[in-house]
């Protein structure tokens, strides 16, 4: 179990944080915020400014007088335009700002930034499970794939029996889980966009943490038949046994009553457990890591502490030859110029534009835009709008060139290493589900407001943006990046700490989410119609 890093409370002296020297706002770092009349001290941004009213923690205050119509700059980017004159020392919140229009997806810089190559990072390893297809698991799990939601209740009871009756006999198997989802029937299965949920479930079934063991439970009458979910040729064949799909169909005539269904599933699990139990962890290079990075319950500290530390760790992982995926379309859309300019080639830059344009159209069909992303919790944490949120979100990707682009539900090939933009919705559950489909074997999740998010399929390392959250949720947060704001650690130090934590967790050390068995459901992204 990973131990939460509890910090000493920050100094009561006024502390405000500015990202860029050109910014005309800064955020309040103090727990509880700062009261009216607070004088910003010498050496602080806006030294000599007196607060006009109370400013909550994480929220912005004006460092100078800002005229109506003038841009409000954070990250040296206009995150909004003042709707009225804002006096120095005032609380700058979303009701005072007009959000900028989205950047057009034309005339973008395409592969114009080529950062100097970083020295390879060699000698780092973890203890993982080698798979026949060349991938490596960080956990050794029997996953039972379901073709349709109708079988979820039966599978849940079967899994409970397997855990109680069989799993104690197989001490080298970490868990047994059912891949429950809401798809499979009542859907337009032949619609063009139906390929997204189908390939997502297919590729999750092949996740490295499942050791190549495929077991499917079907109802029988559903639209998503097992042969359509996992057709011949989609299953890696390491030996003869994987050539045929192992399916339990509940509507088969052999099942007389509910108990016979359960017995069949439980008995079918045994040979899979025997093969998984024969596996052992072995030393593998850090290049075998496939790390998904994501944020949820974000606040204004996300782009100051946790996400920059994750970005630094992402660069270390890329230097070590590993794969890092960042995602969340609407939470990078306003940073599109940063993405296309960092693409390794013009063709990859165009792939980024293609995915974001497709998502723009998807939102338009629902008569919403990217501004629908920002939640009440984001705003309570100091994020005024999606532009500000995006600037803090994209820094999770670090500084490496973007080497690959994945559409929703696609799976990484073995040769696709480095930094990957995996285009997904920003929803925590859908993003995590799609990153699992891409081949993620360990997950990093940053949060400022706090969330008990976890995945049964993959270990999730939770990174707190604030020390106050890390102290309150001391048995839910694995890493406290709030120490950066407290002045107790640098971004580089936290980045190295997270990198080493990833190797430990990949080697079997439990995260808090695993300790408490906090698991969110899989949520397949289905943009196709439901019939």
N, C-alpha and C positions, 0 to 999 in steps of 0.2 A: 504494500500500500504506500502510495506517495504521501509524504508528510507536507501539510500546508506550511508555508513559510510566513509566520506571523511577525509583523514589523512593530517597532516601537511607534506609538502615535506621533504624527508630525508635530513640529513646533507650532505653538499658537501664533507666532509672528505671521503677519500677512504674507501670503505666498501666491503669486499669480504666474501663470505659465504662458509664454508667447512662443509660437512655433517658428516664425520667420521675422527677421528684423523689420520688414516692411509692413507687418500686420498692424492694424489699428485697433485690434481687440486682443484680450488675453483671457484665459479662463482662471477661475478661482480654485486653488488646490486645497485650501483648508477644509477640514471636516466641519460640517455645519455651515459652510460659507463664511462671508464677511459681513459685518453689520454696517449700517449707514454711518458715515463719519470716519470710516477707516482711512488712514493716510498710507498710501503706498510708499514703502521705505526707499531710501537711497539704494541704488544697485538693482532695484526691481524694474521691470518694464513699467513705464508710466510713473516713475518716481515723482512724488509730490502731488499726484492726483488724489482727490478725496472722493470716496464713494458717495453718490447722491442718495442711495437707498441700499437696502440689503441685497446682496447678490449670492444666490445659493452656490454650493460647491459644484464645480464642473461647468458653471454658466459663464457667459462672456460679460466683460465690462469694457466700456470704451476707454481707450488709453488717451484719446484726443477728442476734440470736438469733431463730430461727423455731420456734415451738412445733408439736408434732404436730397435724395437722389445719388449721393456719393456711395461708392462701393464699400462694403464692410469686408475687410480682408482678413482671412485666416488661412494659413498655409501659403500666404502670398497669392491667394486666389479669391476672387469675389464670391463669397458665399451668399450674398444678397445685396440689395440696394436699400438704403435707409428710406423709409416711408415718411419720415419727419426728421427734423434736426435732433441729434442725439448728443447730449452734453458729455464731456469727459467725466468718467466715474459712474456713468449710468449703466444699468443692467441692459444688455442687448439680447433680446429674445425674439422668437419667431414672429410675434405680432408687430414688430417694428421693421420687418424685412420683407421686401419683395424678392421672391426666389428667381434667380436667373433662368432664362430659357435653356433648354438642352442644346448642347453643341450639335450642329448638323454633322452627319456622318459622311460628309464630302470635304475634300480639301484638307484632309488630315495628314500629319507627318507620318510617312510610312517607312519604318525601319531606318530612321534617321539617327538614332542614338545607338552607338556601338560601344558599350563600356569596355574598358581594357579587361582582358581575361584575368580572372583571379587564379592564384596558385592552387593546384589541386590539394585537397585535404586528405591525407593518406593515414592509414593505420587504425581507423576507427571501425569497430565491429559491434555486432550484437548477437545474441543467441536466438536463432529463429528456426522455423520448420521449413526445410527445403521441399518444394513440390516438383512433381514430374515435369511440369511445363516450364520450369526454370524460375517461377516466382517463389517468394518466401513469405510464409505466414508468421505473424507475431503471436497468434493464438492458434489452438488446435481444437476446432469446433465442428461438431456435426450439425449442419444446417439442413432442415427439412423444407424444401421448396413447396409452396402451395400455388396452384394454378388459378384459384378463385377464392374470394372471401367466404363463400359458403362453407368451406371445410375448416375455417379457422377454429371454431369451437372444438371440433373433434381433434384437430392437431394439438391444440393447447392441452387437452386432457391427456393425449398420448405422450406429449413431451413431459408432462408432470410424472407420468408413470415411468418413462424411460429414465428420468433423473432419479427417481426413488428406487427403482428395481434394478436397473442395469448400470448406470453411471458409476456407482461405487466399485464395480468390478473392473473399471477401466480408468485407473488413476492418472493416466497421461493424457486423457481427454479433458479439455478445459470446461466444455459446456455443451449442451444440446439446446438448440433453438428452433422455433418455427418461423419461417419467413412469411409472416402474415402481412397482407396488404388489402386494399379495397378494390382491386381491379379483377378482371377475368371474365365478367359477363355483364349484360345490360349496357354494353358499350359498342360504339361503331368500330368493330374490330378490323375492318378493311379501309378505314379512313387513312389518308396519308400520314397524319400525325400520330396514328396509333402505334407506329413503330417505336416511338419514344418509350412508353411504358413497357412494351414487350421486351425490347432489348435491355431496358434497365433491369427488369427482373431476371432475364437470362444471364446478364453479366454479374449481378449480385450472386447468383447461384454458383458462379465460378470464381468468387472472391478468394484470394490467396489464403485467408484465414480458415477456409473450409477444407483444405487438403485434397481437393479434387474429388471428394466423395459427393455424389449426386443422388439424392433421394427425393422423389416427388410424390405428393399426395394430390390427387385429382378428384373432383366430384363425378365427372363423366359427361355431363350435358353442357358444360360451359363453352363459351366461345373460344377461350384461350385453351385449346387442347395441348396436352403435353408435347406432342410432336411439333406443334407450332411454336411453343415456347423454346424448346431445345431440339431443333431439327438435326438430322444427321449432318455431321461436319462441324457443328457448333461446339461439340464436346471434345476437348483435348484427349487424345487416345495415347496413353502411356503403355498400356497393356490391353489384352483382350477384354478385360472385365468392364472397361469404360465405354465399349463400343455400343452397348445397348443401355437405354434409359431405364432405371429402376423406378417403377411407378406403382403406387397403391391407388386403385380407383374405388371409391366408396360405393358407387352404384353397381359394381360387379355382383353377379348373382351369388358368389361365394359368401358374401357378407349377409348373415342372417342375424339382424339385431345390432345394436350399438356396440356391444362388447366385442363382437367379432371384428368390427372395424378397428377398435383400439388394439386388440391382440395382434392383428395383422401388421399394423404400423410398428408396434413395439418389437415384434419378432423380426421385422424387416430391418430395424435399426442395428441389430446385433452385429452382422458382418461389417457394416460401416464402422462401428465403434471398435471392432477388433483391429481393423486396418489402421485407423487413426491412433489407437493405443500403442501400436508398434513403432510409431514415430518418436523421435527424440530431438530435442533442440541441439543445434550445432552452430559453431561459430561461422558467421557469414559477414561479408563486408557491409558497411553502412550504405553502400550503393543499392542494396536490396530494399531499402525503405521506400515506401510510397506514401507520402504524408499529405493528407488533406488539411488545409487551413481554412478556418471559418470564424465568424464572429456573430454573436447573438446577444440581445439585451445590451446593445452598444451604448456608450455614453461619450461625453466630450474627452474623457481620458483615453479612450480606445486608440485614438490616433497619436497619443503622446507617449504612452507607456507600453501596453501589451502588444499592440499591432507592430510598432517599430521593433520590439524585441523579437516577435515572430518573424518579421522580415529579415532581421539579422541572422536568425537561426536558419531561415530559408536559404540565404546565401551560403551558409556553412554546409547545409545539406547538398546543395547543387555542387559546391566544390568537392564534396565527398562522393559525387557520382550518383546521388539519390534523385528521386523524383518528388517534386512539390507541386501540388495542385492548389490554385486559388480560384474562386468562383464568384457567384452572387452578381448576376447581370446588373440589376438596378443599383447595386452598391459600388459598381465601378463605372457605370455608364457616364457619369459626369467627369471621370478621369480618363475618358477614351483616348485623348491625345497622348497621355502617358503610356497607354498600352500599345497603341499602334507604333509609336516612335521606338519602343523597346523591343518590338518584334524582331526576330532573328533574320527575317527576310520580308520583302514586300508582299509575297504570297501569304505568309502567315499573318501579316498586318491586315490583309484583305479578308482572311478567315475570321479575324476578330470582328471586323466591321460587319461581315455577313451574319455572325451569331447575334450581335447586338441589334442589328437592323431587324432580324427575325423576331427578336423579343419585343422591340418597339411595336411591331405590327401586332403581335399577340396581345399586348396591353391595349392597343387601340381597338381591337375587336371587343374587348371588355369595357370600353369607354372609360378607361382610367389611364393615368400616365405614371411616370416614375415617382412622382410626389406622393403616391399612395403608399410608398414603402415605409416612410418614417412613422414609428409607433409612438403612442403616448409616453411609453417608458423612455424611448430615445430622447424625446423632448424634455422630459423631467430630468434626464441626465445631462442636459445642456446642448443637445444637438438641435439646431434650429430647423434644418431641412435636409433633404437628401443630398444636396451639393456638399454641405459640410460633412455629412456622414460618409460620402464617397471618398472624400480626400483623406479621411482617417482610415477608411477600410482598405484602400488599395496599397497602403504601405506594408500590409502583411506579405505582399509578394516580393519584398526585398528589392534588389537592384539588378538581378541577373537578366539576361535577354530572355524573352518569352520564346521557348523553343518549339512548343506544340500547342495546338488548339483542339479541343474536343467538343463536339455537339452533345446535347443532353442524352445520357444513357450509353454513350460510346465507351469502349474499353481501351485502355492504354495497351499498346503493343510493347513487347519486351525491349525494343530498341528506343522507345520514347522516354528518354531520361531528361533531367533538367527541370526547368520551370514550365509549367503547363497552365494555360487558361482553360479550365473546364467550365463551359458556359452552363450555368444553372440558374433557376430562380433563387432569390435570396432567402426564402423560407428556410429556417434552420433544418427542419425535418426533411424537406425535399432536397435541399443542397447535400445534406449528409447522405441521403439515400443514393443520389446520383454519384457522389464521390466514391461510395462503396462499389457501385457498378463499374466505375472507372478502374478499380483495383486498389483502392486505398487499404493499407494494412495498419495504419495508426493515424489518429485524428488529433488536431490541436484546435481548441475552441476558446476564443477570448470573450470575456463578458465584463461589463461594467455595472449593469443593474443587477446581475445575478440570474442564473438559470440552472436547474438541476439536470440539464440535457445529458444524455448518454446514449450509447448504442450497444446492443447486445452482440453485434457482429464484429466489433472493432474497439480497442481501447481508446478512450477519449481523455486527453489531458486538458484540464480546465485552467485557464490563465485569467486571474483577476486583474482588472485595470487599476483598482484602488485598494489601498491598505485597509480602509474601513470595511470594505466588502470582504477582504481576505480574513480579517479578524472575526467578523460576524459569522461568516460561512467557513469557519476554519476546517470543517470536516467535509467540505464540498469542493474547495478550490485547491488545485495541485501546486500552482506556482503563483506567487504574488508579484506582479509587475508594478504594483503601486509603489514599490521601493524606489523606482526611478523618479517619480514625482516627489517622493520624500527626500531625495538627495542621498539615499543610502546605497544606490547601485546605478551603474550606467546602462544604457541600452545594450552595449556590447557585452557587459557582464551578464545581464539577464538573457541575452541571446545565446551565449555559451551555456549557461545553466539549462536553458530549455533544450538545446541540442543534446546535452548529456542526459537530461531527463528522458528524452525520446529514446535514446539507446537503452536506458534502463527499463522503460516500460515495454519497448519492443522485445526485450529479453524475458519478460514475464512479470515484472513488478506491477502490482495492481494500482490502478488509479482509484480515486475516491468514488467515482461513478461505478466502477466495477465492485468495489468493496460493498457498497450499499445496493448493488444490483439495480441501478437506475437506468432504465432502458426506454428510449422513445420508439414509437412504432415507425416502421417503414412507411413512407408516403410517396407513392409513384406519381411523377409528373405526367398528367394526361391532358394535353391540350385538345384532343379529339372529342367529338360530341359523345354524350351519353344518351342512349336510346331508351 
